[in-house]
Amino acid sequence: MVLPNPIPYKGAVLTALSLFWFDFLNDIVPNHLISTDVDSYPAPLPTYRDQLEGRSMLVVRADVFPIECVARGYLVGSGWKEYQQTGEVCGVRLPVGLRESDKLAEPIFTPATKAETGHDINISEREMANQVGEEATRQLKELTLTLYSKASEFAETRGIIIADTKFEFGVKDGKVILVDEALTPDSSRFWPKESYEPGRGQQSFDKQYLRDYLETVTWDKQPPGPNLPERVIAQTSEKYLEAYRLLTGRTITESGIRSQESGFRLATPES
């Protein structure tokens, strides 16, 4: 979903939060990060420091699996819709009588295909195995659920429920690595723990707020997207910044990231 209005600090939050999680989860699986030091980027990229600093990464090239690896700990979103129709999510049979936003007995793995446009399409493990093979499916499922469990346990200590998230993986030199982003408001549902109540939609620190707004306007879901009101832009930015602050204990401002650790400097608050 590409919209015409930039969200201030969004790119900085996605970059900084991915860096946080790459470090936190590195003992489980290596990732594609090489550097965030713009001076180390190949020419002519350092000349674009104002656009790149704090909002970019230099990464290795990998052969990426054509699958979104989704972990769900709660029944929400497309999973909730599918459950209401079939009692299943991506071929996983769930107990009868679950409510929207209910916590599942244990997290489930629900892969999806990557769509060039529009929404990704949920598939079963069997369909995934037909595409990437049995061994890759087993390995990616195990990694996805292990990463989700470690991250969600930590997030709850910071007052955030990670309802679901998606990971992408690739192969470099014969080894599986984590690629793209990790556990950001763009790829995850973050709910405030203190206000969680099953049986309804939840407050969130992610792009669900923006999705909900778009459902109130007349739009055929095809590009170009509608212009966003200033209040929606501002509140979306605030939610992303708050998610970063709660999870990391740091804040992002125009002058940079404030913490007891060294961090990168933001050139501008643009997305």
C-alpha positions as a printed NumPy array, in Angstrom:
array([[  0.   ,   0.   ,   0.   ],
       [  1.702,   3.179,  -1.22 ],
       [  0.076,   6.453,  -0.193],
       [  0.915,   9.946,  -1.47 ],
       [  1.67 ,  11.456,   1.964],
       [  4.92 ,  10.692,   3.798],
       [  4.627,   9.825,   7.491],
       [  7.226,  11.796,   9.501],
       [  9.84 ,   9.571,  11.188],
       [  8.387,   6.4  ,   9.724],
       [ 11.548,   5.434,   7.848],
       [ 13.674,   6.235,  10.882],
       [ 11.494,   4.1  ,  13.172],
       [ 11.46 ,   1.129,  10.787],
       [ 15.238,   1.278,  10.419],
       [ 16.036,   1.79 ,  14.095],
       [ 13.565,  -0.827,  15.302],
       [ 14.818,  -3.389,  12.776],
       [ 18.37 ,  -2.755,  13.98 ],
       [ 17.232,  -3.285,  17.558],
       [ 15.596,  -6.614,  16.737],
       [ 18.432,  -7.788,  14.46 ],
       [ 20.759,  -7.443,  17.434],
       [ 18.285,  -8.949,  19.917],
       [ 17.582, -12.009,  17.752],
       [ 21.031, -12.576,  16.272],
       [ 21.649, -15.602,  18.501],
       [ 18.768, -17.39 ,  16.744],
       [ 19.465, -16.523,  13.112],
       [ 21.979, -14.22 ,  11.366],
       [ 20.651, -11.345,   9.275],
       [ 21.571,  -9.487,   6.123],
       [ 22.894,  -6.289,   7.737],
       [ 26.356,  -5.068,   6.737],
       [ 26.336,  -1.45 ,   7.932],
       [ 24.291,   1.685,   8.575],
       [ 27.366,   3.93 ,   8.236],
       [ 26.656,   5.914,   5.088],
       [ 30.388,   6.581,   4.632],
       [ 30.88 ,   2.849,   4.097],
       [ 28.27 ,   2.661,   1.333],
       [ 29.537,   2.297,  -2.25 ],
       [ 29.764,   5.421,  -4.407],
       [ 27.834,   7.513,  -5.185],
       [ 25.557,   6.751,  -2.201],
       [ 27.503,   8.766,   0.423],
       [ 26.701,  11.926,  -1.527],
       [ 23.035,  11.341,  -0.64 ],
       [ 23.681,  11.369,   3.104],
       [ 20.705,  13.638,   3.875],
       [ 18.304,  11.118,   2.376],
       [ 20.033,   7.952,   3.608],
       [ 21.387,   8.59 ,   7.083],
       [ 19.225,   6.971,   9.727],
       [ 16.835,   5.534,   7.166],
       [ 18.866,   2.978,   5.236],
       [ 21.011,  -0.128,   5.552],
       [ 23.732,  -1.708,   3.466],
       [ 22.879,  -5.402,   3.274],
       [ 24.122,  -8.561,   1.613],
       [ 22.452,  -9.929,  -1.475],
       [ 20.56 , -13.138,  -0.751],
       [ 18.3  , -15.548,  -2.58 ],
       [ 15.006, -14.667,  -0.92 ],
       [ 12.279, -17.224,  -0.343],
       [  9.039, -16.126,  -2.104],
       [  7.072, -16.562,   1.126],
       [  5.92 , -14.269,   3.928],
       [  6.532, -16.257,   7.117],
       [  3.795, -15.186,   9.518],
       [  3.498, -16.036,  13.207],
       [  0.15 , -15.458,  14.901],
       [ -0.311, -15.475,  18.642],
       [ -3.764, -13.889,  18.558],
       [ -6.789, -14.248,  16.293],
       [ -7.057, -11.02 ,  14.325],
       [ -6.988,  -9.549,  10.819],
       [ -7.195, -11.941,   7.882],
       [ -6.826, -14.853,  10.289],
       [ -9.97 , -13.803,  12.147],
       [-11.875, -13.417,   8.879],
       [-10.799, -16.854,   7.661],
       [-11.595, -18.463,  11.018],
       [-15.136, -17.065,  10.937],
       [-15.675, -18.649,   7.522],
       [-13.916, -21.998,   7.921],
       [-12.801, -22.518,  11.522],
       [ -9.245, -22.636,  10.206],
       [ -6.353, -20.28 ,   9.516],
       [ -4.103, -21.333,   6.634],
       [ -5.132, -24.947,   7.096],
       [ -4.645, -24.903,  10.881],
       [ -7.831, -26.039,  12.614],
       [ -8.64 , -23.906,  15.667],
       [-11.063, -24.526,  18.565],
       [-14.713, -23.583,  18.135],
       [-15.983, -20.416,  19.793],
       [-12.916, -18.188,  19.641],
       [-13.472, -14.435,  19.632],
       [-11.76 , -11.649,  17.741],
       [ -8.381, -10.871,  19.357],
       [ -8.407, -14.037,  21.496],
       [ -4.981, -15.324,  22.458],
       [ -4.285, -18.69 ,  20.843],
       [ -3.293, -21.678,  22.951],
       [  0.058, -21.512,  21.19 ],
       [  1.372, -19.405,  18.297],
       [  0.694, -20.774,  14.822],
       [  2.645, -20.525,  11.571],
       [  0.577, -19.165,   8.682],
       [  2.598, -18.534,   5.508],
       [  1.503, -16.263,   2.679],
       [  2.592, -15.66 ,  -0.871],
       [  4.196, -12.348,  -1.786],
       [  1.903, -10.305,  -4.003],
       [  3.347,  -7.755,  -6.419],
       [  0.23 ,  -5.639,  -5.899],
       [ -2.636,  -5.819,  -3.427],
       [ -2.737,  -8.128,  -0.429],
       [ -0.601, -11.211,   0.146],
       [ -2.505, -14.496,  -0.095],
       [ -2.586, -16.883,   2.858],
       [ -1.54 , -20.444,   2.034],
       [ -1.16 , -23.709,   3.939],
       [  2.126, -25.328,   4.954],
       [  1.491, -27.957,   2.275],
       [  1.187, -25.271,  -0.403],
       [  4.362, -23.649,   0.904],
       [  6.207, -26.971,   0.792],
       [  5.118, -27.437,  -2.798],
       [  6.849, -24.142,  -3.607],
       [ 10.037, -24.225,  -1.531],
       [ 10.36 , -27.84 ,  -0.387],
       [  9.694, -29.804,   2.789],
       [ 13.003, -29.081,   4.535],
       [ 12.899, -25.33 ,   3.874],
       [  9.3  , -25.199,   5.124],
       [ 10.23 , -27.034,   8.334],
       [ 13.239, -24.792,   8.951],
       [ 11.434, -21.521,   8.222],
       [  8.47 , -22.504,  10.387],
       [ 10.751, -23.317,  13.318],
       [ 12.704, -20.074,  12.91 ],
       [  9.534, -17.984,  12.596],
       [  7.95 , -19.348,  15.762],
       [ 11.197, -19.183,  17.74 ],
       [ 11.815, -15.548,  16.737],
       [  8.224, -14.622,  17.505],
       [  8.284, -16.294,  20.921],
       [ 11.489, -14.58 ,  22.033],
       [ 10.39 , -11.162,  20.735],
       [  6.859, -11.373,  22.141],
       [  8.08 , -12.431,  25.582],
       [ 10.406,  -9.428,  25.676],
       [  7.769,  -7.02 ,  24.325],
       [  5.315,  -7.98 ,  27.071],
       [  7.871,  -6.829,  29.649],
       [  7.705,  -3.451,  27.887],
       [  3.895,  -3.316,  27.953],
       [  3.334,  -4.372,  24.332],
       [  1.568,  -7.455,  22.97 ],
       [  2.864,  -8.564,  19.58 ],
       [ -0.328, -10.068,  18.191],
       [  1.298, -11.257,  14.981],
       [  4.257, -10.519,  12.768],
       [  5.86 , -11.57 ,   9.516],
       [  9.446, -12.412,   8.666],
       [ 11.27 , -12.844,   5.39 ],
       [ 14.226, -15.148,   4.915],
       [ 16.851, -15.732,   2.275],
       [ 19.864, -17.932,   1.637],
       [ 23.439, -16.625,   1.612],
       [ 26.399, -18.979,   1.154],
       [ 24.131, -21.934,   1.818],
       [ 22.786, -20.598,   5.131],
       [ 19.34 , -19.178,   5.942],
       [ 19.401, -15.543,   7.07 ],
       [ 16.786, -13.007,   8.155],
       [ 16.204, -10.274,   5.55 ],
       [ 14.06 ,  -7.201,   4.948],
       [ 12.794,  -5.639,   8.207],
       [ 11.962,  -7.199,  11.55 ],
       [  9.132,  -6.645,  14.027],
       [  8.225,  -3.1  ,  13.039],
       [  4.819,  -1.361,  13.04 ],
       [  4.678,  -2.094,   9.304],
       [  5.081,  -5.849,   9.686],
       [  3.523,  -6.484,  13.097],
       [  0.497,  -5.727,  15.228],
       [  1.539,  -4.038,  18.481],
       [ -1.163,  -3.727,  21.143],
       [ -0.888,  -1.925,  24.491],
       [ -1.009,  -4.678,  27.089],
       [ -2.871,  -2.605,  29.667],
       [ -5.922,  -2.084,  27.452],
       [ -6.079,  -5.55 ,  25.865],
       [ -9.573,  -7.033,  25.918],
       [-10.566,  -9.959,  23.673],
       [-13.821,  -9.907,  21.766],
       [-13.153,  -6.695,  19.858],
       [-10.544,  -4.825,  17.864],
       [ -7.646,  -3.445,  19.884],
       [ -5.857,  -0.144,  20.226],
       [ -2.519,  -0.393,  18.468],
       [  0.901,   1.128,  17.837],
       [  1.077,   0.106,  14.194],
       [ -0.385,   0.794,  10.766],
       [ -3.754,  -0.71 ,  11.728],
       [ -4.82 ,   2.822,  12.66 ],
       [ -4.121,   3.873,   9.083],
       [ -5.878,   0.789,   7.682],
       [ -8.942,   1.605,   9.782],
       [ -9.02 ,   5.169,   8.494],
       [ -8.812,   4.006,   4.874],
       [-11.866,   1.809,   5.431],
       [-13.878,   4.987,   6.142],
       [-13.137,   6.651,   2.78 ],
       [-14.275,   5.878,  -0.748],
       [-11.337,   4.196,  -2.459],
       [-11.151,   1.173,  -4.774],
       [ -7.899,  -0.033,  -3.144],
       [ -6.011,   0.641,  -6.363],
       [ -3.167,   3.17 ,  -6.741],
       [ -2.939,   6.037,  -6.361],
       [ -4.081,   6.042,  -2.742],
       [ -6.106,   8.896,  -1.236],
       [ -4.486,  11.93 ,   0.368],
       [ -4.391,  11.689,   4.15 ],
       [ -5.654,  14.379,   6.536],
       [ -2.993,  16.057,   8.678],
       [ -4.445,  14.546,  11.866],
       [ -4.134,  11.013,  10.449],
       [ -0.546,  11.665,   9.367],
       [  0.36 ,  13.082,  12.794],
       [ -1.317,  10.31 ,  14.781],
       [  0.24 ,   7.579,  12.639],
       [  3.668,   9.111,  13.21 ],
       [  3.022,   9.325,  16.952],
       [  2.033,   5.656,  17.109],
       [  5.232,   4.558,  15.338],
       [  7.386,   6.713,  17.61 ],
       [  5.623,   5.429,  20.724],
       [  6.139,   1.801,  19.689],
       [  9.857,   2.487,  19.303],
       [ 10.073,   4.273,  22.652],
       [  8.244,   1.562,  24.576],
       [ 10.182,  -1.324,  23.048],
       [ 13.677,   0.165,  23.162],
       [ 13.576,   2.81 ,  25.891],
       [ 14.906,   5.333,  23.38 ],
       [ 13.327,   8.271,  21.588],
       [ 13.742,   9.596,  18.066],
       [ 13.851,  13.363,  17.544],
       [ 15.049,  15.712,  14.835],
       [ 18.49 ,  15.733,  16.442],
       [ 18.798,  11.976,  16.617],
       [ 18.147,   8.984,  18.86 ],
       [ 18.326,   9.672,  22.56 ],
       [ 19.574,   6.826,  24.71 ],
       [ 22.455,   5.796,  26.882],
       [ 23.909,   4.055,  23.876],
       [ 25.324,   5.686,  20.772],
       [ 22.938,   5.89 ,  17.849],
       [ 22.687,   7.417,  14.43 ],
       [ 21.776,  11.027,  13.782],
       [ 18.662,  11.839,  11.798],
       [ 19.183,  14.301,   9.002],
       [ 15.486,  15.248,   8.804],
       [ 12.226,  13.934,  10.258],
       [ 10.92 ,  12.866,   6.847],
       [  9.84 ,   9.311,   6.217]])
